[in-house]
Amino acid sequence: MSLSGVNVDIESHSRPDATKDHTKLHRSKNPKIFTCEECHKQFSRHSGLRIHLLIHKGEKPYKCEDCGKYFRDRTSLRRHRQRIHHDAINNYVCPNCNKVYFERSVFLKHMEKESGTKRFHCKECNKSYTEMSSYRRHARLHGGKKPFKCDLCNRRFTAICNVRQHMLTQHSSVLPFQCPECDKSFPRKYLFKKHVEEHSSKIVIVVD
């Protein structure tokens, strides 16, 4: 049987609820998307929707042979075995820093950062970035967008980290980094360390 050029196998449903499950596996107007009737989440593959439906039914058919714990999909089982039982199969190890990653996407993102490859280029000023998040934060500067707001004074910022720094320096009555040598306190760790280094440079050795 063929639907819009996509081959579909007709299956015999041996379980009583199999027919009900099968009716949930339908295609939307977009021929590349499968939609779950329970929560409307969409998937690019038929198999992805099948696995997702197990969540709604509460089924966990994949068993860990070492500890007997059950999981709803192979990915969760594999991640469990790697983290708990230290399976080395399919682990991704960075050749530069020896960090181990269990997921390929996270590993590839780390390798891009390690290699310094800057794939995201700003068309306005030709600056480049290794991560999409950094590029988007930079792009807001050109667009004048400041989506992050201080709840105390309504001042707006391009990044959430700028809000945190603003809150710490402008609205915090307690400065967390206090010098043990004097009474000075600082809002940022790097300022505190710089101050402590100044104390160290002033040490005078007295020789009798």
Beta strands, then each sheet from edge to edge (+ up, - down):
strand 1: 2-3
strand 2: 6-7
strand 3: 26-27
strand 4: 34-35
strand 5: 42-43
strand 6: 62-63
strand 7: 70-71
strand 8: 92-93
strand 9: 100-101
strand 10: 120-121
strand 11: 128-129
strand 12: 148-149
strand 13: 156-157
strand 14: 177-178
strand 15: 185-186
sheet 1: 1+ 2-
sheet 2: 3+ 4- 5+
sheet 3: 6+ 7-
sheet 4: 8+ 9-
sheet 5: 10+ 11-
sheet 6: 12+ 13-
sheet 7: 14+ 15-
end
